[in-house]
Amino acid sequence: MAYNPTRRSLLKRFAAASVGTLLPNTFSSLLQAQTITHHQSQNMPETDFQSSHIEVGGNKIFFRRYGKGPAILMVHGFPRTSLMWRHLAPKLANDHTVICVDLRAYGQSGIPASSDNHFPYSKRAMAAELVAVMEKLGFPKFILVGHDRGGRVSYRMALDHPERIERLAVFDVIPILEAWNRSDERFARTYWPWILLSQQAPLPESYLLGAPKAVFENPFGHGSFGPDILDQYVQTYRDPARVHGICEEYRAAATIDVEHDQADKSANRKIQCPMLHLWAEGGPLDTFYGKDGGPLGIWRQWAPQVQGQAMHGGHFFPEENPDDTAPLLRKFLV
């Protein structure tokens, strides 16, 4: 599917102003030759956890595991890693097994080679990989929570693998197609990673590698954590291969992911499970889309059983405000 003119124009204007291999052929092949490597638990706030790598489809995914019981998979976004759930996950671990993954290329996960059409970093490919991870961990069905880029992997997973997802919670995002179709100058100024990081290599890679802390020093990526947490996050952006993988995911979001969303929308395919959407109070989703009925108005086109509300704490409210986020999640799980 061709870009829509608005999106293509925005990409060109921002660029002017601002200056792998395909997944295995079938899902079943992701479930072959897996290994789990255990690491010593790290001293983290609030509770201990087990950290491990699991191999699926020739790639290794790093995850943190909390608690025991029915499974919750938590998927981070840009520019974070699974570390972003360090306060929220323990609050759900009394009666659930909480699995917090690093997306491919982020943190301590593997970095598959990409392809010309960016499919290995599409939300479809990343979602299939995480379904395989949960299958190998013994959880063929699970609750799914995703923030930012992880939220987009999560809604794609719910569409592609509806039999796997019992409940879906997506934080501070709307579907990729809907975001691009409503893009304007305000969108470009606010969601600069969408525009910058989707540019052809090596331009965005050079920016991220040249100033790896810069993304955490602006309103989009800023957090209240100390230098130790910041250093762990920034490690991803000091690795050229990881930075390239992250940019490939943004290139996928400007191309093949749009095609996948459009195909689902044209086929009137919906998210079938109950869905919770929480978004930042006063943030872009809270203020940009009033004429659409806000973010819930947009999500109702995709998920008939959606509910939700605005949250204090900015874009990263799951990390900044876990005390208010956890009760809402727990209520949704019942």
N, C-alpha and C positions, 0 to 999 in steps of 0.2 A: 504494500500500500504506500502511495506517495505521501510525503509530508503535507500537512495543510499549509497554505501560504503564510498564515500568521506565525506558525511555529518556525518555519524556515526563515522568515524575515527577522524574527527575534534573535535567532541564532547568529545570523550574519551581522546584525547591528551590535550585538553584545561583543562578538569577536573583534569587530572594528574598534569598539570603545575600549575594550580591555587590553588591547594592544593594537586447558584448553582444546584445542581441537573440539569438535562436536561431542556432546555427551554420548555414551553408548546408545546403540540403536533402540533398545527397549528398556523399560523401567526395570525389568527383571535382571538385566545385566548389571544394574547398580547394586544388586543384592549379592553379588558374587565376590569371593575372595576378600571378605572384610576381616579386619583385625582391630582389636581394642587394646590400646596401650595406656596403662595407668600411670599417673604421676602423683607425687605426694601432695596432699591437701595443703593449700596456702593459708596463711593467717589473714583472714578477711573480716570486715565488720560484721557483727551480728551473729554469724554462724559459720561453721566449717562446711566445706563442700569437697567433693571429689572432682578432680580435673582429669580429663582423658582425651585421647585422640581415637577416632574410629575411622576405618578406611572403607569407603564406598566408591565403586566405579573408578578405582585408580586414584582417587583423591582422599586426603585426610582432613577430617573436620574435627576441630577442637571444641570441647564442650565442658561446661561446669554442671555438676549434678548435685541437687539439694533434695533432702527429704525422701519420703517413700509414699506410695499410693498411686492412684490414677495419675496419668502423665499430663503435664503442661509443657509445651515447647515455647520458648521465648526467643524472639529473633530481633536483634538490634538493628539500628540504622547508621547512616553516615553522620558524623565521623567517629562513632563509637565502636565498641566491640561488645562481647558478652559481659564484660565488666560493668556495663551500664545497669545491669539488673541486680547488682550486689546488695542493694538495700531492699528491693521489692521481692525478689525470689524467696528469701528466707521467710517472708511474711505469708507465703503461700505453701511452705514446705511442711507444715505440721501434718497435713493430710493429703499431700500430693507429691509425686516425684516431679521436680522442676528441672528441665533440661534447658540450659542457656548456651546457644551455639555461637561460634564465630562464623559469619558468612565466608564463603570462599574468598580468598585474597586478604581478608581482614585478620588482625590479631595473630593467632597461632594456627589458623587453618591453611590448607594447601592452596596452591595458585595454579589452577589448570590453564593450559594454553587456550587462547581465544581463537576466533575465526573471523573471516571477512564480514559475516553478517552478525557477529557479536553474540551468537546464540549461546555459547557456554556461559555467558554472564547475563542471559535473559532471566526474567523472573520464573519462567517455566522450567528452565534447567536447574536453577537454584532450588526451586520448590521440590522438584523430583528428587534431588539429592538429599534434602532434609527429610522427606518421607522415607527414603531408604535408611537414613540414620536412625529414625525412630523405629522402623521395622526391626532393625538389627539389635536395637536396645530392648526389644520385647514389647513395643507399644504400637500395634497396628492401628489403633485409634487413639486420638489424643485431643486435648484442648490446645488452641493455638493463639499466641499473643505476639503481635509484631508492631514495632515502632519505626516510623520513617521508611527507609528502604526495606527494612524487615517487614513493615506493614504491607508493602507491595508484594513482596515474596509471599506473604501470608494469604492475602486475598486471592492471589493466583493459585496457591495451593488448594484453597477451598473450592475454587472453580474447576481445577484439573483433577482433584482427588477428593471429591465430596464424601466418599465412603470412609475416609480417614479422619475427617475433622468433625468433632462433636460440637464444639463451640469455637467461635472466632472473635478475638478482640483485636482491633486495629487502632493505633494511636496516631493522631495528628496527620493523617494523609487522606486524600481522596484518590480514586483510581487514576492511573497514568493518563488514559485517554481523556478523562474529564478535566484533568489539570491542564493538559496541552490545549484542549479545545477552548479553554477559558483564559489562555495566556495573553498577557498584555504587558505594557511597560512596567506596571506595578509588580506583576509576577516576575519579570526578568530581574528587577532590582532586588526583590526579596529572596527569590529562589535561585541565587546566582550559581550554585553547583549544577543545577539542571542545564544551564546555558554554557557555562565555562567547561565543565568536565565532559560534556558530550562533543566537544570540538575534536577535530582530527589530531591524532598523535603527531608529534610529541608536545604540543603546546600545553595542554592541561597538566600533563605529567611534570613538565618543567616547572610550572608554577607551584605545584604541591611539594615537589622535592626541594625546590629552592627556598621555601619558607614553611617547613613542616608544622610549625606551631601556629601559623597564621590563622588556620581554620578554627582554632580554639580561642582566638583573640578577637572575635567579632560576634555580634548578636546571634548569628545563626548557630555557632558551635560552642558558645561560651557556657561554662558550668561553674558551680560553686566548689568543686573538689580542689584538693590540695595538689602540690607539685608531684607527689608520688603517683597519684592516679593519672595526672596529665602525662607524665613520662611514659606510663604504660600505653596510653592511647596513642601518643605521638610515634611510638616505635613503628607502627604500621606505615607512617608517612615518611620514614627514612629508608624504606626498602623500595627500590625502583620497580621490582616485579609486582609488589603489592599495589603500589600506586597505579601501575598500568591496569591491573585487574579491576580496581575501583573505577577507573575512567571507562573501562570497557562496559561495566554495568550501567553507567550513565549513558554511554553510546547506545546500548541496548534499549534503554528507556526512551530514547528519542527515535527509535526505529522499530525493531522487531517486537518489542513489548506493546507498542501502539497497535501493531497489526493483530497481536493476540487479543488485546482488549476489544478492538473493533469487531473481530470475528465473533466474540462472545456476545457483544451488544447486538450485532445484527441477527444472531441466532436467538436472542432473548434468553440467553443462559443466565441463571441467577445463582447467587450463593444461597444454599438451601438451609444451612444450619443457623441457629440463633447467633446474632452478631452484636457486639458492643463496640461503639466508636466513641472514644474520648479525645478531646482536642483542647488546645491551649486557649484559655480565656484571654481575649484581647489580641490574639495572634491572627495570622493571615486567614486561617480557616474560619475564624470567628467573625471576621470583618469583610472578607472579599466576596462572599457568595450569598449575600442576603437575598438577592432576587431569585436564587435557586432554592430558597428555604434553608440556607446554611448547609453545613456539611452533611447533616442528616437527610436533607432534601435530596442531595446528590446520591448518597449511599442508598436511599430507598429505591433508586432505579436499578440497583444491583443486588440488594439484599432485603427481601420483604420483611425479615424479622429483626431489623436493626433497631437499636435503642442507644442512647448516649447523652453526654452533656459536656460542657466546657470545664476545664480544670485549671487551678492555679499552678504556676510553676514554669510557664513558658513551654517552648517546643519540647524540652527534655523533662517534662513533668514526671515521667515514671522514675527518673533518677533524682530529680530535685524535690519531689513531693510524694514519696512513697507512702507516707502515712495516710494521705487522702485517697491515693490510687488503689491501695490494697483492699480496703473495704468494699469499694465498688466492684473490683474484680471478684472478690469472694462472693458477693451477692449474686453476681452474674453466673458464677459456677454452679449455684444451687439448682 
